[in-house]
């Protein structure tokens, strides 16, 4: 096995403060989730640019947490802050159903799908936000096929330098989250050959890549300043690293996942992310060095995860070998098991993962439906799963 540890460089560069030694309470780490959705014609599976009309029809519980996104065929939900997975799951179901009711009132469906099944060739119809139109002027054809839908998990970490240390520890596990949530094999009426085509489309943006190894908060800010100066991002909102400090809330934001078909799968993702963060935080406070994962190999692991999904092969960055995707999920579970057991998440998460292993990932389920009836059949499946309320 290669030497994969990096010495505690973070604590000595630029006068960084030493690591703290406080114990980690995983149950106290807060969670928040952003989910992005598509508006579809339920009869054809084509995206429909009707976000303004649907948003105007929103009412009832969960409606106040739904906002516009990049394109006029998307909506985004923002959960409340939670510490308990069952409560988070209920929150997600509530927002999804509020959006689905408003879409149905407009004769449309709401789909938790990473890419448009059909109808998104070329530059999509953009929302009215001037920022999005500035992005089109600057980046041109990069905007073609955008309007992809991800799921972003926020974990509350008030100490920004400590959050960056945690990010360093998370890096080798982020591709596993991508593989586990792959839910976008179909785009524009065809099978793309990738379990997560969203990851490929999103990867066209210059900053949409795995997070660097951060030496300090100053190092983080110097990289952001360089991207702004170089023009690879127009503002800090375009920091599309797959783990980043949130600029508007005191969290570490994990951005590696496709939007999940069901709220239960989203809550499962959030629980795993919190387990990884808690485990990393324990190691940071114990002075355990972060794995020294090469950037090139980390990108390779992300591509393999997006291509194969969890049912295929994965690149194990810590062992330097290709292994079955579920084998790497099992290794991740053992890595985080002490923290999941401590906060009571182990039992429900293993039930959910066993169900996913039995019935297949979103990508596998989409492909099965696509084989039966092309985009329309996929849309029918997704519309039902999006509002499912089942939990462990």
Residue pairs with C-beta under 8 A, 6 or more apart in sequence:
1 318
1 319
1 320
2 320
3 292
4 172
4 291
4 292
4 293
4 317
4 318
5 289
5 290
5 291
5 292
6 168
6 213
6 289
6 290
6 291
6 292
7 289
8 19
8 287
8 289
9 215
10 16
10 161
10 164
10 165
10 168
10 214
10 215
10 216
11 17
11 18
11 19
13 215
13 216
13 219
14 215
14 216
14 218
14 219
16 161
16 216
16 217
17 161
19 162
19 165
19 284
19 285
19 287
20 159
20 162
20 285
21 285
21 286
22 285
23 285
24 278
24 281
24 282
24 285
24 339
25 343
26 274
26 275
26 278
26 339
26 340
26 342
26 343
26 345
27 83
27 342
27 343
27 344
28 83
29 83
29 155
29 156
29 157
29 274
29 277
29 278
29 281
30 81
30 82
30 83
30 154
30 155
30 156
30 251
31 79
31 81
31 82
31 83
31 85
31 88
31 153
31 154
31 155
31 156
31 270
31 273
31 274
32 78
32 79
32 80
32 81
32 82
32 153
32 154
32 156
32 249
32 251
33 78
33 79
33 88
33 92
33 151
33 152
33 153
33 154
33 266
33 270
34 76
34 77
34 78
34 79
34 151
34 152
34 154
35 76
35 77
35 79
35 92
35 95
35 96
35 112
35 149
35 151
35 259
35 260
35 266
36 69
36 74
36 75
36 76
36 148
36 149
36 150
36 151
36 259
37 74
37 75
37 76
37 77
37 96
37 99
37 110
37 111
37 112
37 113
37 149
37 259
37 386
38 47
38 73
38 74
38 110
38 111
38 113
38 116
38 147
38 149
39 47
39 48
39 49
39 50
39 51
39 54
39 73
39 74
39 75
39 103
39 108
39 109
39 110
39 111
40 46
40 47
40 48
40 108
40 109
40 110
40 111
40 117
40 379
40 382
40 383
41 47
41 48
41 108
41 109
41 379
42 108
42 109
42 379
42 380
42 383
43 376
44 118
44 375
44 376
44 379
45 117
45 118
45 374
45 375
45 376
45 378
45 379
46 116
46 117
46 118
46 119
46 375
47 71
47 73
47 116
47 117
47 118
47 119
47 120
47 124
47 147
48 73
48 108
48 119
49 71
49 72
49 73
49 124
49 125
50 72
50 73
50 106
50 108
51 68
51 69
51 71
51 72
51 73
51 74
51 75
51 127
52 68
52 72
53 106
54 75
54 99
54 102
54 103
54 105
54 106
54 108
55 66
55 68
55 75
55 102
57 101
57 102
57 105
57 106
58 66
58 98
58 99
58 102
59 98
59 101
59 102
60 98
60 101
61 94
61 98
62 77
62 91
62 94
62 95
62 96
62 97
62 98
62 99
63 95
63 98
63 99
63 102
65 77
65 78
65 79
65 80
65 95
66 75
66 76
66 77
66 78
66 95
66 98
66 99
67 75
67 76
67 77
67 78
68 74
68 75
68 76
68 127
68 129
69 75
69 76
69 127
69 147
70 124
70 126
70 127
70 132
70 146
70 147
71 124
71 125
71 126
71 127
71 146
71 147
72 124
72 125
72 126
72 127
73 116
73 120
73 124
73 125
73 147
74 127
74 147
74 149
75 99
75 110
77 92
77 95
77 96
77 99
79 88
79 91
79 92
79 95
80 91
81 156
82 88
82 91
85 267
85 270
85 271
85 345
85 348
85 349
86 267
86 348
86 391
88 267
88 270
89 263
89 264
89 266
89 267
89 391
92 263
92 266
92 267
93 263
93 387
93 388
93 389
96 110
96 112
96 263
96 386
96 387
97 387
99 110
100 109
100 110
100 383
100 386
100 387
103 109
103 110
109 379
109 383
110 383
110 386
110 387
111 117
111 379
111 382
111 383
111 386
112 149
112 183
112 259
112 260
112 261
112 262
112 382
112 385
112 386
113 149
113 183
113 184
113 259
113 261
113 362
113 366
113 378
113 382
114 148
114 149
114 150
114 182
114 183
114 184
114 196
114 197
114 198
114 258
114 259
114 362
115 145
115 148
115 149
115 184
115 186
115 187
115 192
115 197
115 198
115 201
116 124
116 147
116 187
116 188
117 186
117 187
117 188
117 189
117 375
117 378
117 379
118 188
118 189
118 375
119 188
120 145
120 147
120 187
120 188
121 144
121 145
121 188
122 144
122 145
123 136
123 141
123 143
123 144
123 146
124 143
124 145
124 146
124 147
126 132
126 133
126 136
126 143
131 234
131 235
131 237
134 234
135 143
135 234
135 238
136 143
138 231
138 234
139 205
142 204
142 205
145 187
145 188
145 201
146 201
148 184
148 197
148 198
148 201
148 202
149 184
149 198
149 258
149 259
150 198
150 202
150 255
150 257
150 258
150 259
151 181
151 257
151 258
151 259
151 260
151 266
151 269
152 253
152 254
152 255
152 257
153 253
153 254
153 257
153 269
153 270
153 273
153 274
154 246
154 249
154 251
154 252
154 253
154 254
155 251
155 252
155 254
155 273
155 274
155 277
156 250
156 251
157 163
157 166
157 250
157 251
157 252
157 277
157 281
158 250
160 217
160 245
160 250
161 216
161 217
162 281
162 284
163 245
163 251
163 252
164 214
164 216
164 217
164 220
164 245
165 214
165 280
165 284
165 290
166 252
166 277
166 280
166 281
166 284
167 211
167 214
167 243
167 244
167 252
168 213
168 214
168 290
169 279
169 280
169 283
169 284
169 288
169 290
169 291
170 243
170 254
170 276
170 277
170 280
171 210
171 211
171 213
171 243
171 290
171 291
171 293
171 298
172 291
172 293
172 298
172 301
172 317
172 318
173 276
173 332
173 335
174 210
174 211
174 242
174 243
174 254
174 256
174 298
174 302
175 256
175 298
175 301
175 302
175 304
175 305
175 314
175 315
175 317
176 305
176 314
176 328
176 329
176 332
177 254
177 256
177 257
177 269
177 272
177 273
178 196
178 199
178 242
178 256
178 257
178 258
178 302
178 305
178 306
179 195
179 305
179 306
179 308
179 309
179 310
179 312
179 314
179 325
179 328
179 329
180 257
180 269
180 272
180 310
180 329
180 356
180 361
181 196
181 256
181 257
181 258
181 260
181 265
181 269
181 361
181 362
182 195
182 196
182 199
182 258
182 305
182 306
182 309
182 310
182 361
182 362
182 363
183 196
183 198
183 258
183 259
183 260
183 261
183 361
183 362
183 363
183 366
184 192
184 194
184 195
184 196
184 197
184 198
184 199
184 258
184 362
184 363
184 366
185 191
185 192
185 193
185 194
185 195
185 196
185 197
185 309
185 363
185 366
185 367
185 370
186 192
186 197
186 366
186 367
186 370
186 375
186 378
187 197
187 201
189 374
189 375
191 367
191 370
192 200
193 307
194 200
194 306
194 307
195 305
195 306
195 307
195 308
195 309
195 310
195 311
195 312
195 361
195 363
196 258
196 305
196 306
196 309
196 363
197 306
198 258
199 258
199 302
199 305
199 306
200 306
202 208
202 240
203 209
205 238
205 240
206 227
206 232
206 233
207 227
207 232
207 233
207 238
207 239
207 240
207 241
208 240
208 241
208 242
209 240
209 241
209 242
209 299
210 241
210 242
210 243
210 295
210 298
210 299
210 302
211 241
211 242
211 243
211 244
212 223
212 241
212 295
213 290
213 292
213 293
213 295
214 220
220 245
224 233
224 236
224 239
227 233
227 239
228 235
228 236
233 239
233 240
236 247
237 247
239 247
240 255
241 255
242 254
242 255
242 256
242 302
243 252
243 253
243 254
243 255
243 256
244 252
244 253
244 255
245 251
245 252
245 253
246 252
246 253
252 277
254 273
256 302
257 269
258 362
259 266
260 266
260 268
260 269
260 362
261 362
261 365
261 382
261 385
261 386
262 385
262 386
262 388
262 390
263 388
263 389
263 391
264 352
264 388
264 390
264 391
264 392
265 352
265 356
265 362
267 352
267 391
268 349
268 352
268 353
268 356
271 340
271 345
271 348
271 349
272 332
272 336
272 349
274 343
274 345
275 336
275 339
275 340
275 345
275 349
276 332
276 335
276 336
278 336
278 339
278 343
279 335
279 336
279 338
279 339
282 339
283 290
291 317
291 318
293 317
297 315
297 317
298 317
300 315
301 314
301 315
301 317
304 312
304 313
304 314
304 315
304 322
305 314
305 315
305 325
308 314
308 325
309 325
309 361
309 363
309 364
310 325
310 326
310 329
310 356
310 361
311 325
311 326
311 360
311 361
311 363
311 364
312 324
312 325
313 322
313 323
313 324
313 325
314 322
314 323
314 324
314 325
314 327
314 328
315 321
315 322
316 322
316 323
316 328
316 331
326 357
329 353
333 340
333 350
333 353
337 346
340 346
340 349
347 392
348 391
348 392
349 392
351 392
352 392
359 365
360 368
365 381
365 385
366 378
366 381
366 382
369 377
369 378
369 380
369 381
370 377
370 378
373 380
